[in-house]
Amino acid sequence: MEPRQQFAANLLAARQRSGLTQEALGFAVGLHRTEVSLLERAGRDPRLETIAKLARGLEIPASDLLNGIE
């Protein structure tokens, strides 16, 4: 699996486990819902700062979002 696709799968799974909607996660971290959607669909490569924001919003280590990426 490509890195972008793996990140997308990790983000989607983490968000679903947290019980947050894309909109709620986006609001919590200062991103628009469409940005969260793009990242979950592997439509965009995330910046390091974005990964850190998402991890804080999901209350998980940033490494969880990168799991399986080599």
C-alpha positions in Angstrom: 0.0 0.0 0.0 1.3 3.5 -0.9 2.2 5.7 2.1 -0.6 8.2 1.3 -3.2 5.4 1.2 -1.8 3.9 4.5 -2.0 7.2 6.2 -5.6 7.6 5.0 -6.6 4.2 6.3 -4.9 4.9 9.6 -6.6 8.3 10.0 -10.1 7.0 9.1 -9.8 4.1 11.5 -8.5 6.3 14.3 -11.3 8.9 13.7 -14.0 6.2 13.7 -12.6 4.6 16.9 -12.8 8.1 18.5 -16.4 8.5 17.6 -15.7 11.9 15.9 -17.2 13.0 12.7 -14.9 14.6 10.1 -16.5 18.0 11.0 -15.9 17.5 14.7 -12.3 16.5 14.2 -11.7 19.3 11.8 -13.1 21.8 14.2 -11.0 20.4 17.1 -7.8 20.8 15.2 -8.5 23.9 13.1 -9.0 22.2 9.7 -12.0 22.3 7.4 -14.1 19.1 7.1 -13.1 18.9 3.4 -9.4 18.7 4.4 -10.1 15.8 6.7 -12.1 14.2 4.0 -9.3 14.6 1.4 -6.7 13.1 3.8 -9.0 10.2 4.6 -9.5 9.5 0.8 -5.7 9.8 0.1 -6.4 12.8 -2.0 -3.6 14.8 -0.4 -0.3 14.2 1.3 -0.4 15.5 4.9 2.1 18.0 6.2 4.0 17.2 9.4 2.2 19.9 11.2 -1.2 18.5 10.1 -0.2 15.0 11.3 0.6 16.4 14.7 -2.6 18.4 14.9 -4.7 15.4 13.9 -2.9 13.2 16.5 -3.6 15.7 19.2 -7.2 16.0 18.2 -7.6 12.2 18.2 -5.6 11.9 21.5 -3.2 9.4 20.0 0.5 9.4 19.3 1.4 10.7 15.8 3.1 7.4 15.2 -0.3 5.7 15.2 -1.2 7.7 12.0 2.1 6.6 10.4 1.8 2.9 11.4 2.6 0.6 8.5 4.3 3.3 6.4 7.9 2.3 5.4 
